[in-house]
């Protein structure tokens, strides 16, 4: 599929623009302004989540799929998978993402983060048995996650409205465009995998990620949709602003902040 986009760059560009349609495309490309991001997050909920009724329907659909299929498989995976092996699988897939972190660090002109991504990948691949052991974190070289959605945000592209996507979960036009770009257009270690092995590996990655989220389910309180939306928006604002926190548009005195790394 990626070869198709390279052979037809005009079509690929058109699809990308469609994914980032609306106000996001009209934004002037410039480095992100933290004050602008804060004003965006201060917007009323109706502006950030204008399609709430539709999003809730999709959320219910995703919950049904999860409850009947993905979550039971993930629970079985946790039951039979030794803790050390489970951690090794997670580390392996996280190590593959360092190539994405490197590319997007370069796009965002973050030289230090790019060096960290190269160092982590080399240390974990060479000394961590192909990425099964997170040696880099042990020596204080912590991951700096970057994706193309963050890159677009760094250069001033507006996120657009909050969206709940079938099967994919919480997102927005900018992050969905970034997701497509990361997986279809940018270099990836997954390019080296051949069918059908790549499908088995992707399936294992999905189950492993869902299994890692099971302990976090205990934190969910009140309305599940609102909780997931708040956690996602907080996490994305935190990542795009490199840890410089801004006000949560949906926060109230009864809410608890939560940064779920896998959202």
NUSEVO-239547 format. One record per residue (C-alpha): residue number from 0; residue in three letters; chain; x, y, z. Coordinates in Angstrom, 2 decimals. Layout:
<rs>
{NUM, "ala", "A", {X, Y, Z}}
...
</rs>
This chain:
<rs>
{0, "unk", "A", {0.00, 0.00, 0.00}}
{1, "unk", "A", {2.85, 2.37, 0.76}}
{2, "unk", "A", {4.24, 1.78, -2.74}}
{3, "unk", "A", {0.92, 3.00, -4.13}}
{4, "unk", "A", {1.32, 6.34, -2.39}}
{5, "unk", "A", {4.88, 6.72, -3.63}}
{6, "unk", "A", {3.82, 5.94, -7.22}}
{7, "unk", "A", {0.87, 8.34, -6.96}}
{8, "unk", "A", {2.05, 11.24, -4.77}}
{9, "unk", "A", {-0.78, 13.51, -5.89}}
{10, "unk", "A", {-3.40, 11.01, -4.73}}
{11, "unk", "A", {-1.54, 10.51, -1.48}}
{12, "unk", "A", {-1.43, 14.26, -0.88}}
{13, "unk", "A", {-5.14, 14.56, -1.64}}
{14, "unk", "A", {-6.01, 11.80, 0.82}}
{15, "unk", "A", {-3.83, 13.40, 3.48}}
{16, "unk", "A", {-5.51, 16.79, 2.97}}
{17, "unk", "A", {-8.92, 15.16, 3.25}}
{18, "unk", "A", {-7.88, 13.56, 6.52}}
{19, "unk", "A", {-6.82, 16.94, 7.86}}
{20, "unk", "A", {-9.77, 18.82, 6.36}}
{21, "unk", "A", {-11.51, 21.75, 7.95}}
{22, "unk", "A", {-9.87, 24.41, 10.03}}
{23, "unk", "A", {-6.76, 22.30, 10.56}}
{24, "unk", "A", {-5.64, 22.67, 6.92}}
{25, "unk", "A", {-6.20, 26.40, 6.93}}
{26, "unk", "A", {-3.76, 27.01, 9.77}}
{27, "unk", "A", {-0.52, 28.84, 9.04}}
{28, "unk", "A", {2.44, 26.49, 9.48}}
{29, "unk", "A", {4.56, 27.80, 12.34}}
{30, "unk", "A", {6.10, 26.48, 15.58}}
{31, "unk", "A", {3.49, 25.79, 18.24}}
{32, "unk", "A", {2.65, 28.62, 20.64}}
{33, "unk", "A", {1.90, 27.33, 24.17}}
{34, "unk", "A", {-0.45, 30.29, 24.77}}
{35, "unk", "A", {-2.38, 29.40, 21.60}}
{36, "unk", "A", {-2.65, 25.78, 22.76}}
{37, "unk", "A", {-3.93, 26.94, 26.13}}
{38, "unk", "A", {-6.59, 29.13, 24.51}}
{39, "unk", "A", {-7.63, 26.13, 22.40}}
{40, "unk", "A", {-8.01, 23.94, 25.50}}
{41, "unk", "A", {-9.97, 26.67, 27.25}}
{42, "unk", "A", {-12.65, 26.45, 24.54}}
{43, "unk", "A", {-16.13, 25.30, 25.62}}
{44, "unk", "A", {-16.73, 21.53, 25.42}}
{45, "unk", "A", {-19.24, 22.07, 22.61}}
{46, "unk", "A", {-16.43, 23.46, 20.45}}
{47, "unk", "A", {-13.88, 20.75, 21.21}}
{48, "unk", "A", {-16.39, 17.87, 21.02}}
{49, "unk", "A", {-19.15, 19.10, 18.65}}
{50, "unk", "A", {-19.98, 15.56, 17.51}}
{51, "unk", "A", {-20.48, 14.15, 21.00}}
{52, "unk", "A", {-23.70, 12.32, 20.17}}
{53, "unk", "A", {-22.09, 10.51, 17.23}}
{54, "unk", "A", {-18.88, 9.93, 19.19}}
{55, "unk", "A", {-20.83, 8.31, 22.00}}
{56, "unk", "A", {-22.45, 5.93, 19.52}}
{57, "unk", "A", {-19.04, 4.93, 18.18}}
{58, "unk", "A", {-17.73, 4.61, 21.74}}
{59, "unk", "A", {-20.55, 2.19, 22.52}}
{60, "unk", "A", {-19.72, 0.19, 19.39}}
{61, "unk", "A", {-16.05, 0.00, 20.37}}
{62, "unk", "A", {-17.00, -1.03, 23.89}}
{63, "unk", "A", {-19.11, -3.88, 22.52}}
{64, "unk", "A", {-16.26, -5.15, 20.34}}
{65, "unk", "A", {-13.87, -4.86, 23.26}}
{66, "unk", "A", {-16.12, -6.58, 25.80}}
{67, "unk", "A", {-17.00, -9.48, 23.51}}
{68, "unk", "A", {-13.65, -10.08, 21.84}}
{69, "unk", "A", {-10.54, -8.04, 22.58}}
{70, "unk", "A", {-10.75, -7.83, 26.36}}
{71, "unk", "A", {-11.40, -11.58, 26.89}}
{72, "unk", "A", {-8.43, -12.39, 24.62}}
{73, "unk", "A", {-6.28, -9.88, 26.51}}
{74, "unk", "A", {-7.31, -11.37, 29.87}}
{75, "unk", "A", {-6.42, -14.84, 28.62}}
{76, "unk", "A", {-3.09, -13.48, 27.39}}
{77, "unk", "A", {-2.32, -12.04, 30.83}}
{78, "unk", "A", {-3.34, -15.31, 32.49}}
{79, "unk", "A", {-0.97, -17.52, 30.49}}
{80, "unk", "A", {1.86, -15.07, 29.80}}
{81, "unk", "A", {4.59, -14.89, 32.47}}
{82, "unk", "A", {5.22, -11.34, 33.63}}
{83, "unk", "A", {8.79, -11.31, 32.34}}
{84, "unk", "A", {7.71, -12.50, 28.91}}
{85, "unk", "A", {4.85, -10.00, 28.80}}
{86, "unk", "A", {7.27, -7.17, 29.58}}
{87, "unk", "A", {9.68, -8.44, 26.92}}
{88, "unk", "A", {6.95, -8.40, 24.25}}
{89, "unk", "A", {5.99, -4.84, 25.21}}
{90, "unk", "A", {9.64, -3.75, 25.14}}
{91, "unk", "A", {10.13, -5.30, 21.71}}
{92, "unk", "A", {7.27, -3.40, 20.11}}
{93, "unk", "A", {8.20, -0.18, 21.93}}
{94, "unk", "A", {11.72, -0.48, 20.54}}
{95, "unk", "A", {10.37, -0.60, 16.99}}
{96, "unk", "A", {8.65, 2.73, 17.59}}
{97, "unk", "A", {12.02, 4.46, 18.11}}
{98, "unk", "A", {12.34, 4.79, 14.33}}
{99, "unk", "A", {9.10, 6.77, 14.33}}
{100, "unk", "A", {10.36, 8.81, 17.28}}
{101, "unk", "A", {13.56, 9.59, 15.39}}
{102, "unk", "A", {11.83, 10.70, 12.19}}
{103, "unk", "A", {9.37, 12.96, 13.96}}
{104, "unk", "A", {12.03, 14.41, 16.28}}
{105, "unk", "A", {13.92, 15.47, 13.15}}
{106, "unk", "A", {10.76, 16.95, 11.63}}
{107, "unk", "A", {10.26, 18.97, 14.82}}
{108, "unk", "A", {13.91, 20.12, 14.89}}
{109, "unk", "A", {14.45, 18.39, 18.24}}
{110, "unk", "A", {18.07, 17.33, 17.95}}
{111, "unk", "A", {18.37, 16.02, 21.50}}
{112, "unk", "A", {15.26, 13.86, 21.16}}
{113, "unk", "A", {16.57, 12.48, 17.86}}
{114, "unk", "A", {19.85, 11.50, 19.55}}
{115, "unk", "A", {17.90, 9.86, 22.38}}
{116, "unk", "A", {15.84, 7.83, 19.89}}
{117, "unk", "A", {18.99, 6.62, 18.10}}
{118, "unk", "A", {20.67, 5.79, 21.39}}
{119, "unk", "A", {17.68, 3.91, 22.75}}
{120, "unk", "A", {17.25, 1.87, 19.59}}
{121, "unk", "A", {20.93, 0.94, 19.46}}
{122, "unk", "A", {21.25, 0.10, 23.15}}
{123, "unk", "A", {18.06, -1.96, 23.28}}
{124, "unk", "A", {18.70, -3.75, 20.00}}
{125, "unk", "A", {22.35, -4.59, 20.67}}
{126, "unk", "A", {22.44, -5.06, 24.44}}
{127, "unk", "A", {18.75, -5.79, 25.06}}
{128, "unk", "A", {18.47, -8.96, 22.98}}
{129, "unk", "A", {16.83, -7.30, 20.00}}
{130, "unk", "A", {14.70, -5.00, 22.12}}
{131, "unk", "A", {13.31, -7.57, 24.56}}
{132, "unk", "A", {15.02, -5.76, 27.46}}
{133, "unk", "A", {14.74, -2.00, 27.89}}
{134, "unk", "A", {18.39, -1.40, 28.68}}
{135, "unk", "A", {18.18, 2.27, 27.72}}
{136, "unk", "A", {15.67, 3.09, 30.45}}
{137, "unk", "A", {17.81, 1.24, 32.98}}
{138, "unk", "A", {20.70, 3.60, 32.28}}
{139, "unk", "A", {18.50, 6.70, 32.38}}
{140, "unk", "A", {17.80, 7.11, 28.66}}
{141, "unk", "A", {14.03, 7.44, 28.79}}
{142, "unk", "A", {11.75, 7.30, 25.77}}
{143, "unk", "A", {10.60, 10.57, 24.21}}
{144, "unk", "A", {7.52, 9.52, 22.20}}
{145, "unk", "A", {6.93, 11.49, 19.01}}
{146, "unk", "A", {4.47, 10.90, 16.19}}
{147, "unk", "A", {3.40, 12.77, 13.08}}
{148, "unk", "A", {0.30, 14.09, 14.82}}
{149, "unk", "A", {2.63, 15.78, 17.31}}
{150, "unk", "A", {4.75, 17.04, 14.42}}
{151, "unk", "A", {1.71, 18.67, 12.82}}
{152, "unk", "A", {0.81, 20.22, 16.17}}
{153, "unk", "A", {4.36, 21.47, 16.65}}
{154, "unk", "A", {4.15, 23.38, 13.37}}
{155, "unk", "A", {0.86, 24.98, 14.34}}
{156, "unk", "A", {-1.72, 22.75, 12.68}}
{157, "unk", "A", {-4.95, 22.84, 14.65}}
{158, "unk", "A", {-6.24, 19.54, 16.04}}
{159, "unk", "A", {-9.79, 19.96, 14.83}}
{160, "unk", "A", {-12.74, 18.43, 16.72}}
{161, "unk", "A", {-12.47, 15.45, 19.02}}
{162, "unk", "A", {-13.40, 12.21, 17.27}}
{163, "unk", "A", {-14.12, 8.69, 18.43}}
{164, "unk", "A", {-13.15, 6.38, 15.56}}
{165, "unk", "A", {-14.46, 2.84, 15.03}}
{166, "unk", "A", {-11.89, 0.28, 16.24}}
{167, "unk", "A", {-9.17, 2.96, 16.60}}
{168, "unk", "A", {-10.63, 4.85, 19.56}}
{169, "unk", "A", {-10.13, 8.52, 20.53}}
{170, "unk", "A", {-8.54, 10.83, 17.97}}
{171, "unk", "A", {-9.00, 14.04, 15.97}}
{172, "unk", "A", {-8.42, 14.95, 12.29}}
{173, "unk", "A", {-4.80, 15.98, 12.92}}
{174, "unk", "A", {-3.88, 12.88, 14.93}}
{175, "unk", "A", {-5.67, 10.56, 12.51}}
{176, "unk", "A", {-3.76, 12.14, 9.62}}
{177, "unk", "A", {-0.60, 11.64, 11.64}}
{178, "unk", "A", {-1.52, 8.02, 12.31}}
{179, "unk", "A", {-1.97, 7.35, 8.59}}
{180, "unk", "A", {1.32, 9.08, 7.78}}
{181, "unk", "A", {3.27, 7.20, 10.45}}
{182, "unk", "A", {1.96, 3.85, 9.25}}
{183, "unk", "A", {1.90, 4.32, 5.47}}
{184, "unk", "A", {4.33, 7.05, 4.47}}
{185, "unk", "A", {7.19, 7.27, 6.98}}
{186, "unk", "A", {10.02, 4.72, 7.36}}
{187, "unk", "A", {9.21, 1.91, 9.78}}
{188, "unk", "A", {10.79, -1.28, 11.05}}
{189, "unk", "A", {7.57, -2.97, 10.01}}
{190, "unk", "A", {8.69, -2.54, 6.39}}
{191, "unk", "A", {11.11, -5.43, 6.93}}
{192, "unk", "A", {8.37, -7.86, 7.95}}
{193, "unk", "A", {6.78, -10.05, 5.31}}
{194, "unk", "A", {3.29, -11.47, 5.06}}
{195, "unk", "A", {1.78, -13.32, 6.78}}
{196, "unk", "A", {4.24, -12.79, 9.65}}
{197, "unk", "A", {3.47, -9.08, 9.82}}
{198, "unk", "A", {-0.21, -9.82, 10.51}}
{199, "unk", "A", {0.63, -12.21, 13.34}}
{200, "unk", "A", {2.99, -9.63, 14.84}}
{201, "unk", "A", {0.42, -6.85, 14.56}}
{202, "unk", "A", {-2.19, -9.05, 16.22}}
{203, "unk", "A", {0.19, -9.81, 19.08}}
{204, "unk", "A", {0.97, -6.12, 19.46}}
{205, "unk", "A", {-2.73, -5.22, 19.72}}
{206, "unk", "A", {-3.43, -7.93, 22.29}}
{207, "unk", "A", {-0.34, -7.00, 24.31}}
{208, "unk", "A", {-1.27, -3.31, 24.36}}
{209, "unk", "A", {-4.86, -4.11, 25.40}}
{210, "unk", "A", {-3.58, -6.42, 28.12}}
{211, "unk", "A", {-1.35, -3.67, 29.48}}
{212, "unk", "A", {-4.40, -1.40, 29.81}}
{213, "unk", "A", {-6.41, -3.82, 31.96}}
{214, "unk", "A", {-4.88, -2.62, 35.28}}
{215, "unk", "A", {-5.77, 0.98, 34.36}}
{216, "unk", "A", {-9.47, 0.10, 34.12}}
{217, "unk", "A", {-9.74, 0.51, 37.87}}
{218, "unk", "A", {-9.07, 4.23, 37.51}}
{219, "unk", "A", {-12.15, 4.78, 35.34}}
{220, "unk", "A", {-14.97, 6.40, 37.28}}
{221, "unk", "A", {-18.23, 8.05, 36.36}}
{222, "unk", "A", {-19.10, 8.34, 32.69}}
{223, "unk", "A", {-16.64, 6.19, 30.74}}
{224, "unk", "A", {-16.87, 8.26, 27.56}}
{225, "unk", "A", {-16.07, 11.51, 29.36}}
{226, "unk", "A", {-13.23, 9.90, 31.27}}
{227, "unk", "A", {-11.60, 8.52, 28.10}}
{228, "unk", "A", {-12.04, 11.84, 26.29}}
{229, "unk", "A", {-10.45, 13.81, 29.14}}
{230, "unk", "A", {-7.55, 11.38, 29.45}}
{231, "unk", "A", {-6.88, 11.46, 25.71}}
{232, "unk", "A", {-6.99, 15.26, 25.43}}
{233, "unk", "A", {-4.75, 15.70, 28.47}}
{234, "unk", "A", {-2.24, 13.18, 27.19}}
{235, "unk", "A", {-2.05, 14.68, 23.69}}
{236, "unk", "A", {-1.70, 18.23, 25.05}}
{237, "unk", "A", {1.05, 17.00, 27.37}}
{238, "unk", "A", {2.97, 15.32, 24.53}}
{239, "unk", "A", {2.60, 18.12, 21.98}}
{240, "unk", "A", {3.72, 20.72, 24.52}}
{241, "unk", "A", {6.63, 18.54, 25.74}}
{242, "unk", "A", {5.29, 18.35, 29.27}}
{243, "unk", "A", {4.21, 21.97, 29.55}}
{244, "unk", "A", {0.73, 21.38, 30.96}}
{245, "unk", "A", {-2.23, 23.54, 30.02}}
{246, "unk", "A", {-5.73, 23.74, 31.43}}
{247, "unk", "A", {-8.06, 20.83, 30.75}}
{248, "unk", "A", {-11.22, 22.09, 28.98}}
{249, "unk", "A", {-13.37, 19.45, 30.67}}
{250, "unk", "A", {-11.85, 19.52, 34.15}}
{251, "unk", "A", {-14.10, 20.13, 37.15}}
{252, "unk", "A", {-13.60, 20.01, 40.87}}
{253, "unk", "A", {-14.68, 16.37, 40.91}}
{254, "unk", "A", {-12.41, 15.21, 38.07}}
{255, "unk", "A", {-9.05, 13.55, 38.50}}
{256, "unk", "A", {-6.22, 14.12, 36.08}}
{257, "unk", "A", {-4.92, 11.02, 34.37}}
{258, "unk", "A", {-2.15, 10.63, 31.81}}
{259, "unk", "A", {-2.62, 7.22, 30.21}}
{260, "unk", "A", {0.43, 6.62, 28.05}}
{261, "unk", "A", {-1.36, 4.22, 25.74}}
{262, "unk", "A", {-4.19, 6.59, 24.77}}
</rs>
